[in-house]
Amino acid sequence: MRKFKDLIKRFIALTLAATMILSLSACGSKDTTNEAEELEPITVDREPEPESLKVANEATTIALRQYIYARLATEKFLTLDSSSTTMEEVSDIVDELLVIWENAEQYSLAAEELSSKAEKILEISVSKQESLIGRHKLQLMSLASIPSGLQFYGIAADPKKLG
């Protein structure tokens, strides 16, 4: 009985090994260098975005950049070596951080307002837009009309002030 079980185990092992060898040989490699050269690039044709959507996206991008800049400036402040920094320098950095965060908030509010206006404009039917443009020249709030009391600190701000 024991020899029979050993014989069955060997037969099953041999069958599995043969199956694996045949399956691997069936998936042998082919010369695919010519196939890559024959492929044509895929192009996607899209309609241009409405101008209101472009303005809203641009405003949102600017607001997001300001938020990221404010976060980075705050993280730099939090890692500041307090033993080598005077209270006056810390005060200047904190004042600058407050301005940066206020700017980020203002840009965020402006982007939100522009997005809601863009959404309303996109909901208007095409014929209604054409009649509004003909009569009143449909106006969008441009990025230049974002609240003017902002002090903009770009990513390339004075590194001495940030630490």
Phi, psi and chi 1 to 4 in degrees:
 res  aa     phi    psi   chi1   chi2   chi3   chi4
   1 MET       -  -39.5 -177.4   72.6  162.2      -
   2 ARG   -65.5  -39.6 -179.6  159.3  166.7   87.1
   3 LYS   -64.5  -35.0  -74.6 -173.7  175.9 -174.9
   4 PHE   -65.4  -42.9 -177.7   70.8      -      -
   5 LYS   -64.4  -41.2  -75.4 -175.5  178.4  179.5
   6 ASP   -64.2  -38.9  -72.5  -18.8      -      -
   7 LEU   -64.9  -41.3 -176.8   64.6      -      -
   8 ILE   -65.4  -42.4  -70.0  178.9      -      -
   9 LYS   -61.6  -42.2  -74.8 -178.5 -175.4  178.5
  10 ARG   -66.8  -39.2  -74.1 -176.7 -176.1  173.2
  11 PHE   -64.0  -44.4  177.3   73.9      -      -
  12 ILE   -64.3  -43.4  -68.8  174.3      -      -
  13 ALA   -62.2  -42.3      -      -      -      -
  14 LEU   -65.4  -41.0 -178.1   62.7      -      -
  15 THR   -64.5  -44.5  -53.6      -      -      -
  16 LEU   -63.6  -41.7  -72.8  174.2      -      -
  17 ALA   -63.0  -43.4      -      -      -      -
  18 ALA   -64.5  -40.1      -      -      -      -
  19 THR   -62.8  -44.5  -54.9      -      -      -
  20 MET   -63.4  -43.0  -73.6  178.0   22.1      -
  21 ILE   -64.0  -44.3  -70.4  172.3      -      -
  22 LEU   -66.3  -39.1  -70.2  174.6      -      -
  23 SER   -68.4  -36.6   65.9      -      -      -
  24 LEU   -70.4  -37.1  -71.0  175.2      -      -
  25 SER   -72.1  -28.3   66.0      -      -      -
  26 ALA   -70.0  -25.3      -      -      -      -
  27 CYS   -98.1   28.1  -63.3      -      -      -
  28 GLY   -60.5  157.6      -      -      -      -
  29 SER   -77.2  149.9   65.0      -      -      -
  30 LYS  -119.2  164.5  -63.4  177.9 -177.5  175.1
  31 ASP   -77.0  106.4 -174.8   21.1      -      -
  32 THR  -106.1    8.0   58.6      -      -      -
  33 THR   -66.0  -35.1   56.5      -      -      -
  34 ASN   -74.5  -30.1  -67.3  -22.4      -      -
  35 GLU   -65.2  -37.4  -70.0  179.8   22.1      -
  36 ALA   -66.7  -33.2      -      -      -      -
  37 GLU   -73.4  -26.0  -66.3  172.4    7.1      -
  38 GLU   -82.6  -14.6  -64.8  172.7    7.5      -
  39 LEU   -72.0  139.7  -64.3  177.7      -      -
  40 GLU  -101.7  145.0  -66.0 -178.1   23.3      -
  41 PRO   -67.4  149.4   22.0  -29.4      -      -
  42 ILE   -94.8  131.0  -62.6  173.7      -      -
  43 THR  -117.2  144.8   57.6      -      -      -
  44 VAL  -118.5  122.9  177.7      -      -      -
  45 ASP   -97.7  123.1  -67.1  -30.9      -      -
  46 ARG  -123.2  154.1  -63.4 -175.0  -30.1  177.8
  47 GLU   -74.1  147.0  -66.6 -178.5   20.8      -
  48 PRO   -64.9  147.7   14.7  -20.8      -      -
  49 GLU   -69.2  149.4  -67.8 -179.0  -32.3      -
  50 PRO   -62.8  149.4  -17.4   26.3      -      -
  51 GLU   -60.1  -37.0 -168.5   63.4   32.3      -
  52 SER   -63.7  -37.5   59.3      -      -      -
  53 LEU   -69.9  -38.3 -173.0   58.6      -      -
  54 LYS   -60.7  -44.9  -72.9  179.8 -174.8  177.9
  55 VAL   -64.2  -43.8  170.6      -      -      -
  56 ALA   -63.4  -42.0      -      -      -      -
  57 ASN   -64.9  -40.3  -72.3  -19.8      -      -
  58 GLU   -65.1  -42.2 -173.8  177.6  -19.3      -
  59 ALA   -64.4  -40.5      -      -      -      -
  60 THR   -65.1  -38.9  -57.0      -      -      -
  61 THR   -63.3  -43.8  -58.9      -      -      -
  62 ILE   -64.0  -42.4  -68.6  171.0      -      -
  63 ALA   -63.5  -40.7      -      -      -      -
  64 LEU   -65.0  -40.8 -179.3   60.2      -      -
  65 ARG   -62.8  -40.9  -73.9 -178.7 -179.2  168.9
  66 GLN   -64.2  -39.6  -77.9  -61.7  114.1      -
  67 TYR   -64.3  -44.2  172.0   76.3      -      -
  68 ILE   -63.2  -42.6  -69.1  169.9      -      -
  69 TYR   -61.3  -41.7  175.7   65.8      -      -
  70 ALA   -63.8  -41.1      -      -      -      -
  71 ARG   -63.1  -43.7  -73.0  -73.8  -51.8  -96.5
  72 LEU   -64.6  -40.7  -69.7  173.0      -      -
  73 ALA   -65.5  -38.2      -      -      -      -
  74 THR   -66.9  -43.1  -57.7      -      -      -
  75 GLU   -63.0  -38.6  -72.2  176.6   20.1      -
  76 LYS   -64.3  -39.2 -171.5  163.9 -171.9  151.7
  77 PHE   -64.7  -40.8  171.4   71.3      -      -
  78 LEU   -67.5  -25.3  -67.4  174.7      -      -
  79 THR   -95.3    9.1   60.2      -      -      -
  80 LEU   -66.2  138.6 -171.7   66.5      -      -
  81 ASP   -78.5  105.4 -177.6   19.9      -      -
  82 SER   -70.9  -21.9   60.5      -      -      -
  83 SER   -73.7  -25.9   63.0      -      -      -
  84 SER  -104.5    7.6   65.6      -      -      -
  85 THR  -114.0  134.0  -50.8      -      -      -
  86 THR   -80.1  162.8   66.1      -      -      -
  87 MET   -64.1  -33.5  -74.6  -55.9  -72.9      -
  88 GLU   -66.2  -41.5 -174.8  176.9  -49.0      -
  89 GLU   -65.4  -42.2  -69.1  172.9  -24.6      -
  90 VAL   -62.2  -42.0  171.0      -      -      -
  91 SER   -62.1  -42.7  177.1      -      -      -
  92 ASP   -63.3  -42.4  -70.5  -17.1      -      -
  93 ILE   -65.5  -41.6  -66.4  171.0      -      -
  94 VAL   -64.7  -41.8  168.4      -      -      -
  95 ASP   -60.7  -42.1  -70.6  -17.9      -      -
  96 GLU   -65.5  -39.7 -173.1  173.5  -20.5      -
  97 LEU   -62.9  -39.5  -81.5  174.1      -      -
  98 LEU   -61.6  -42.9  -73.3  173.3      -      -
  99 VAL   -64.2  -42.0  169.8      -      -      -
 100 ILE   -61.5  -45.0  -69.0  170.3      -      -
 101 TRP   -68.9  -35.6  -83.1  107.8      -      -
 102 GLU   -64.4  -41.8  -73.3  171.7   -2.0      -
 103 ASN   -62.0  -43.6  -75.1  -13.3      -      -
 104 ALA   -60.0  -41.0      -      -      -      -
 105 GLU   -66.2  -43.1 -178.3  179.9   11.9      -
 106 GLN   -63.9  -43.3  -70.6  -62.8  -40.8      -
 107 TYR   -63.4  -37.5  -80.4  104.8      -      -
 108 SER   -64.6  -44.3  176.2      -      -      -
 109 LEU   -64.1  -41.2  -67.6  173.1      -      -
 110 ALA   -64.7  -40.5      -      -      -      -
 111 ALA   -65.5  -39.0      -      -      -      -
 112 GLU   -63.6  -42.2 -173.8  177.2  -13.3      -
 113 GLU   -64.8  -44.0 -176.7  178.4  -19.4      -
 114 LEU   -63.2  -39.0  -77.1  171.0      -      -
 115 SER   -65.1  -41.1  -65.0      -      -      -
 116 SER   -67.7  -37.0   67.1      -      -      -
 117 LYS   -65.7  -41.3  -74.3 -176.6  178.0 -175.7
 118 ALA   -62.9  -39.8      -      -      -      -
 119 GLU   -62.4  -42.5 -174.2  178.0  -20.4      -
 120 LYS   -64.5  -40.6  -71.3  176.9 -175.2  175.1
 121 ILE   -65.3  -39.9  -71.1  171.7      -      -
 122 LEU   -68.2  -24.7  -68.2  173.3      -      -
 123 GLU   -77.7  -20.8  -70.5  173.9   -6.3      -
 124 ILE   -70.7  138.4  -62.8  174.2      -      -
 125 SER   -67.5  159.1   68.4      -      -      -
 126 VAL   -60.6  -42.0  173.6      -      -      -
 127 SER   -66.1  -36.9   61.4      -      -      -
 128 LYS   -67.6  -39.9  179.2  111.1  178.2  179.1
 129 GLN   -60.5  -43.5  -77.1 -175.9   19.9      -
 130 GLU   -63.2  -39.2  -70.8  172.7   -4.1      -
 131 SER   -69.9  -36.3   67.8      -      -      -
 132 LEU   -67.8  -39.0  -74.0  174.3      -      -
 133 ILE   -66.7  -39.9  -69.8  172.1      -      -
 134 GLY   -65.8  -38.6      -      -      -      -
 135 ARG   -88.2  -50.0  -76.6 -172.9  -77.7  145.6
 136 HIS  -116.6   -2.4  -56.9  -65.5      -      -
 137 LYS    52.8   81.1  -70.9 -164.8  174.4 -176.7
 138 LEU   -40.8  122.4 -173.4   63.0      -      -
 139 GLN  -109.8  137.6  -64.2  178.5   -5.5      -
 140 LEU  -110.6  149.5  -69.7  174.6      -      -
 141 MET   -73.6  121.1 -178.3  176.9  162.9      -
 142 SER   -86.7  165.4   70.1      -      -      -
 143 LEU   -64.7  -24.3  -67.3  178.3      -      -
 144 ALA   -69.9  -17.8      -      -      -      -
 145 SER   -98.3   16.7   63.0      -      -      -
 146 ILE   -64.9  144.2  -69.9  177.6      -      -
 147 PRO   -41.0  133.0  -25.6   30.4      -      -
 148 SER   -84.7   -9.7   61.5      -      -      -
 149 GLY   -81.3   12.8      -      -      -      -
 150 LEU   -84.2  140.5  -59.6  177.0      -      -
 151 GLN  -104.2  120.1  -63.3  177.7    3.4      -
 152 PHE   -94.3  122.4 -177.6   75.3      -      -
 153 TYR  -109.3  110.6  -72.0   98.0      -      -
 154 GLY   -76.4  175.3      -      -      -      -
 155 ILE   -61.6  -27.7  -61.2  -61.3      -      -
 156 ALA   -93.8   41.6      -      -      -      -
 157 ALA   -66.8  165.6      -      -      -      -
 158 ASP   -61.9  114.8 -173.2    5.8      -      -
 159 PRO   -66.2  -21.5   17.4  -23.2      -      -
 160 LYS   -66.1  -35.4  -66.3  175.7 -172.3  171.6
 161 LYS   -73.6  -29.7  -71.4 -175.6  178.9 -179.1
 162 LEU   -88.4   -2.9  -69.3  177.3      -      -
 163 GLY   128.5      -      -      -      -      -
